[in-house]
Amino acid sequence: MKESVKNTLDKYVEFIEKALKKYSLKSRLGLQSTVADAMDYSIEAGGKRIRPVLLMAFCQLFGGDINNAAAPAAAIEMIHTFSLIHDDLPCMDNDDFRRGKPSCHKQFGEACAVLAGDALAIRPFQIIANDEHLDNEKKVKLISELAFSSGAEGMIGGQIIDMENEKREKIDEANLSQMYSLKTGMLIKTSCVMGCISAGASEEQIKAAEEYASSLGLAFQIIDDILDVTADEKVLGKPVGSDAAENKTTFVTLFGIKEAKVEAKRLTEKALKILDEFDNNEFLKGLTEYLLVRDY
């Protein structure tokens, strides 16, 4: 990664960490503080912060004020974290570790983890609605976009396909691509779109951002499939081989590692070509290239 791209990434991550701390409920609750502790535990576990970074990058790409992106960026990361908490539960993927730490349900108990995930699914809409930087029209568009992408038509819909696929005898590429586009790709797409909305971008610009994100989101998940087989467990932060252990069909099980890498590269190049349409694209191009070669 180029130094200039890394510096911008670090600045974005620093910005989102401050925003997430601002919206923490930890010091505001009394008897309910345990659920706030569980929320913060999962939020603060780390991660790449790719979704809020994409949101802020697209906001600035189209001339928006970075402060307009603070609440939406925190909101998208909270939704993502809620999905991870619930993904890890025994009734779903049953993962004991997330980002090198015990999963939320292992640290706080299953019931508290469910409630922490629920709270992180609801709070984003309050944060956007009460934001002092965004006008009401942008707030409505942001809330609508986030609700659509998080629910049964988006991420949650992808999760149910993923769970039911474990019981299906045969899964083809069309099924897998649809599941990935919903479970993983939808929040990536929405991150880019919410950045556009925060900046007041045109419909044409939003459409281009969606096309970029569709390719990036699928490439991102294919790389995740590869890392589940090839990564260093200490770097990945969770056990490798979990997909196989849970009888999950992935791009690797369908096509093998070599072909999966070829497809991820093809999709990445497609995303990069879309970025060529815009000025000041150095950061987004560098980030897109990095996501193809990441090791966690």
C-alpha positions as CSV (number, residue, x, y, z in Angstrom):
1,M,0.0,0.0,0.0
2,K,1.3,3.4,-1.0
3,E,2.3,5.7,1.9
4,S,-0.2,8.3,0.9
5,V,-3.0,5.8,0.8
6,K,-2.0,4.4,4.2
7,N,-1.9,7.8,5.7
8,T,-5.4,8.6,4.5
9,L,-6.7,5.2,5.7
10,D,-5.2,5.9,9.1
11,K,-6.9,9.3,9.3
12,Y,-10.2,7.8,8.3
13,V,-9.9,5.1,10.9
14,E,-8.9,7.6,13.6
15,F,-12.0,9.7,12.7
16,I,-14.4,6.7,12.9
17,E,-12.9,5.6,16.3
18,K,-13.6,9.0,17.7
19,A,-17.1,9.0,16.3
20,L,-17.8,5.5,17.8
21,K,-16.6,6.6,21.2
22,K,-18.8,9.7,21.0
23,Y,-21.9,7.5,20.5
24,S,-21.0,5.0,23.2
25,L,-23.7,4.4,25.8
26,K,-21.3,3.1,28.4
27,S,-21.3,6.2,30.6
28,R,-25.0,7.0,30.1
29,L,-26.6,3.8,31.5
30,G,-27.2,2.7,35.0
31,L,-28.6,-0.8,35.7
32,Q,-28.5,-1.5,32.0
33,S,-24.8,-0.9,31.8
34,T,-23.9,-4.6,31.1
35,V,-25.5,-4.4,27.6
36,A,-23.5,-1.2,26.9
37,D,-20.3,-3.0,28.0
38,A,-21.1,-5.9,25.6
39,M,-21.8,-3.4,22.8
40,D,-18.5,-1.6,23.4
41,Y,-16.6,-4.8,23.7
42,S,-17.7,-5.9,20.3
43,I,-17.3,-2.4,18.7
44,E,-13.8,-2.0,20.2
45,A,-12.6,-5.5,19.1
46,G,-11.0,-3.8,16.1
47,G,-11.4,-4.8,12.5
48,K,-10.5,-3.1,9.3
49,R,-13.4,-0.5,9.5
50,I,-13.7,-0.9,5.7
51,R,-17.4,0.0,5.6
52,P,-17.2,3.3,7.4
53,V,-13.9,4.1,5.5
54,L,-15.7,3.5,2.2
55,L,-18.5,5.8,3.3
56,M,-16.2,8.6,4.3
57,A,-14.1,8.2,1.1
58,F,-17.2,8.4,-1.2
59,C,-18.4,11.4,0.8
60,Q,-15.2,13.3,0.2
61,L,-14.8,11.9,-3.4
62,F,-18.0,13.9,-4.3
63,G,-17.0,17.0,-2.4
64,G,-18.9,16.4,0.8
65,D,-18.0,17.6,4.3
66,I,-16.4,14.8,6.3
67,N,-18.5,15.8,9.4
68,N,-21.6,14.9,7.4
69,A,-20.2,11.3,7.3
70,A,-19.5,10.9,11.0
71,A,-23.0,9.7,12.1
72,P,-23.6,7.5,9.0
73,A,-20.1,6.0,9.3
74,A,-20.7,5.1,13.0
75,A,-24.1,3.7,12.1
76,I,-22.8,1.4,9.4
77,E,-20.1,0.0,11.7
78,M,-22.7,-0.6,14.4
79,I,-24.9,-2.5,12.0
80,H,-21.9,-4.5,10.8
81,T,-21.0,-5.3,14.4
82,F,-24.5,-6.4,15.3
83,S,-24.4,-8.8,12.4
84,L,-21.1,-10.3,13.7
85,I,-22.4,-10.7,17.2
86,H,-25.4,-12.6,15.9
87,D,-23.3,-14.6,13.3
88,D,-21.1,-15.9,16.1
89,L,-24.0,-17.2,18.2
90,P,-24.4,-21.0,18.8
91,C,-27.6,-21.0,16.8
92,M,-25.8,-19.6,13.7
93,D,-22.1,-20.0,13.1
94,N,-21.2,-21.0,16.6
95,D,-17.8,-19.2,16.7
96,D,-16.0,-18.8,20.0
97,F,-13.5,-16.2,18.7
98,R,-13.8,-12.9,16.8
99,R,-10.7,-10.8,15.9
100,G,-8.5,-12.8,18.3
101,K,-10.8,-12.3,21.3
102,P,-13.7,-14.4,22.8
103,S,-16.9,-13.8,20.9
104,C,-19.5,-11.6,22.6
105,H,-21.6,-14.5,23.7
106,K,-18.5,-16.2,25.2
107,Q,-17.6,-13.1,27.1
108,F,-21.0,-11.9,28.3
109,G,-23.3,-14.9,27.8
110,E,-25.7,-15.7,25.0
111,A,-28.7,-13.7,26.2
112,C,-26.7,-10.5,26.7
113,A,-25.0,-11.0,23.3
114,V,-28.4,-11.2,21.6
115,L,-29.5,-8.0,23.3
116,A,-26.2,-6.2,22.5
117,G,-26.7,-7.1,18.9
118,D,-30.3,-5.9,19.0
119,A,-29.2,-2.6,20.5
120,L,-26.5,-2.1,17.9
121,A,-29.2,-2.8,15.2
122,I,-31.4,-0.1,16.5
123,R,-29.1,2.7,17.7
124,P,-27.8,3.7,14.2
125,F,-31.2,5.1,13.2
126,Q,-31.3,7.3,16.4
127,I,-27.8,8.5,15.7
128,I,-28.6,9.5,12.1
129,A,-32.0,11.1,13.0
130,N,-30.4,13.2,15.8
131,D,-27.3,14.3,13.8
132,E,-26.6,18.0,13.8
133,H,-24.7,18.2,10.5
134,L,-27.2,16.5,8.1
135,D,-30.3,18.0,6.8
136,N,-33.7,16.2,7.1
137,E,-33.8,15.1,3.4
138,K,-30.4,13.4,3.7
139,K,-31.4,11.8,7.1
140,V,-34.5,10.2,5.5
141,K,-32.5,8.9,2.5
142,L,-29.8,7.5,4.8
143,I,-32.2,5.8,7.2
144,S,-34.1,4.3,4.3
145,E,-31.0,3.0,2.6
146,L,-29.6,1.5,5.8
147,A,-32.9,-0.2,6.8
148,F,-33.3,-1.7,3.4
149,S,-29.8,-3.1,3.2
150,S,-29.8,-4.5,6.8
151,G,-33.1,-6.3,6.6
152,A,-34.7,-9.3,4.9
153,E,-34.1,-7.8,1.5
154,G,-30.4,-7.4,2.3
155,M,-28.0,-8.6,4.9
156,I,-30.4,-10.7,6.9
157,G,-31.8,-12.2,3.8
158,G,-28.3,-13.3,2.9
159,Q,-27.8,-14.8,6.3
160,I,-30.8,-17.0,6.0
161,I,-29.7,-18.2,2.6
162,D,-26.3,-19.0,4.1
163,M,-27.8,-21.0,6.9
164,E,-30.1,-22.9,4.7
165,N,-27.3,-23.7,2.2
166,E,-25.7,-25.8,4.9
167,K,-28.5,-28.3,4.4
168,R,-28.7,-28.1,0.7
169,E,-27.0,-31.0,-1.2
170,K,-26.1,-28.9,-4.2
171,I,-25.3,-25.1,-4.4
172,D,-24.4,-23.5,-7.7
173,E,-22.6,-20.2,-8.5
174,A,-25.8,-18.3,-8.9
175,N,-27.0,-19.2,-5.4
176,L,-23.6,-18.4,-3.9
177,S,-23.3,-15.1,-5.7
178,Q,-26.8,-14.0,-4.6
179,M,-26.0,-15.0,-1.0
180,Y,-22.7,-13.1,-1.0
181,S,-24.3,-10.0,-2.7
182,L,-26.8,-9.8,0.2
183,K,-24.9,-11.0,3.2
184,T,-21.6,-9.3,2.6
185,G,-22.0,-7.1,-0.5
186,M,-25.1,-5.2,0.6
187,L,-23.5,-3.4,3.5
188,I,-20.5,-2.6,1.3
189,K,-22.8,-1.2,-1.3
190,T,-24.8,0.8,1.2
191,S,-21.6,2.2,2.7
192,C,-20.7,3.7,-0.7
193,V,-24.2,4.9,-1.3
194,M,-24.5,6.5,2.1
195,G,-21.3,8.3,1.5
196,C,-22.8,9.7,-1.7
197,I,-26.0,10.7,0.0
198,S,-24.0,12.5,2.7
199,A,-22.2,14.5,0.0
200,G,-25.4,15.3,-1.9
201,A,-24.1,13.3,-4.9
202,S,-26.1,13.0,-8.1
203,E,-28.1,9.9,-9.1
204,E,-25.6,9.1,-11.8
205,Q,-22.8,9.2,-9.2
206,I,-24.7,7.0,-6.8
207,K,-25.3,4.5,-9.6
208,A,-21.6,4.3,-10.4
209,A,-20.8,3.9,-6.7
210,E,-23.3,1.0,-6.6
211,E,-21.7,-0.7,-9.6
212,Y,-18.2,-0.3,-8.0
213,A,-19.4,-1.7,-4.7
214,S,-21.1,-4.7,-6.3
215,S,-17.8,-5.8,-7.8
216,L,-15.8,-5.0,-4.6
217,G,-18.2,-6.7,-2.3
218,L,-18.1,-10.0,-4.2
219,A,-14.3,-9.8,-4.5
220,F,-14.1,-9.1,-0.8
221,Q,-16.1,-12.2,0.1
222,I,-14.1,-14.4,-2.2
223,I,-10.9,-13.3,-0.6
224,D,-12.5,-14.1,2.8
225,D,-13.2,-17.6,1.4
226,I,-9.6,-18.0,0.4
227,L,-8.3,-16.7,3.8
228,D,-10.4,-19.2,5.6
229,V,-8.3,-21.9,4.0
230,T,-4.9,-20.2,3.7
231,A,-4.5,-17.6,6.4
232,D,-2.4,-17.6,9.5
233,E,-4.9,-18.2,12.4
234,K,-3.1,-15.6,14.6
235,V,-3.3,-13.0,11.9
236,L,-6.9,-13.8,10.9
237,G,-8.1,-13.6,14.6
238,K,-10.3,-16.7,14.4
239,P,-9.9,-20.4,13.6
240,V,-9.2,-21.2,9.9
241,G,-11.1,-23.9,8.2
242,S,-14.4,-22.9,9.9
243,D,-16.3,-22.9,6.6
244,A,-15.4,-26.5,5.9
245,A,-16.3,-27.5,9.5
246,E,-19.7,-25.9,9.1
247,N,-20.3,-27.6,5.7
248,K,-20.4,-24.3,3.9
249,T,-20.1,-24.1,0.2
250,T,-17.7,-21.3,-0.9
251,F,-16.0,-20.1,-4.0
252,V,-13.0,-22.2,-2.9
253,T,-15.0,-25.4,-2.5
254,L,-16.8,-24.8,-5.9
255,F,-13.8,-23.7,-8.0
256,G,-10.6,-24.2,-6.0
257,I,-8.2,-21.6,-4.7
258,K,-6.6,-20.8,-8.0
259,E,-9.8,-20.0,-9.8
260,A,-11.2,-18.1,-6.8
261,K,-8.1,-15.8,-6.9
262,V,-8.6,-15.3,-10.7
263,E,-12.3,-14.3,-10.1
264,A,-11.4,-12.0,-7.2
265,K,-8.8,-10.3,-9.4
266,R,-11.3,-9.9,-12.3
267,L,-13.9,-8.3,-10.0
268,T,-11.3,-6.0,-8.5
269,E,-10.1,-4.8,-11.9
270,K,-13.8,-4.1,-12.8
271,A,-14.2,-2.0,-9.7
272,L,-10.9,-0.1,-10.4
273,K,-12.1,0.6,-14.0
274,I,-15.3,2.3,-12.6
275,L,-13.1,4.4,-10.3
276,D,-11.2,5.7,-13.3
277,E,-14.3,7.7,-14.1
278,F,-13.7,10.0,-11.1
279,D,-11.1,12.6,-10.2
280,N,-9.2,12.3,-6.8
281,N,-9.6,8.5,-6.9
282,E,-6.1,7.7,-5.6
283,F,-7.2,6.6,-2.1
284,L,-10.1,4.5,-3.3
285,K,-8.0,2.8,-5.9
286,G,-5.2,2.1,-3.4
287,L,-7.7,0.7,-0.9
288,T,-9.4,-1.5,-3.6
289,E,-6.0,-2.9,-4.6
290,Y,-5.1,-3.6,-1.0
291,L,-8.3,-5.5,-0.3
292,L,-7.3,-8.0,-3.0
293,V,-4.0,-8.9,-1.4
294,R,-4.9,-8.5,2.3
295,D,-4.0,-11.3,4.7
296,Y,-6.9,-11.0,7.2
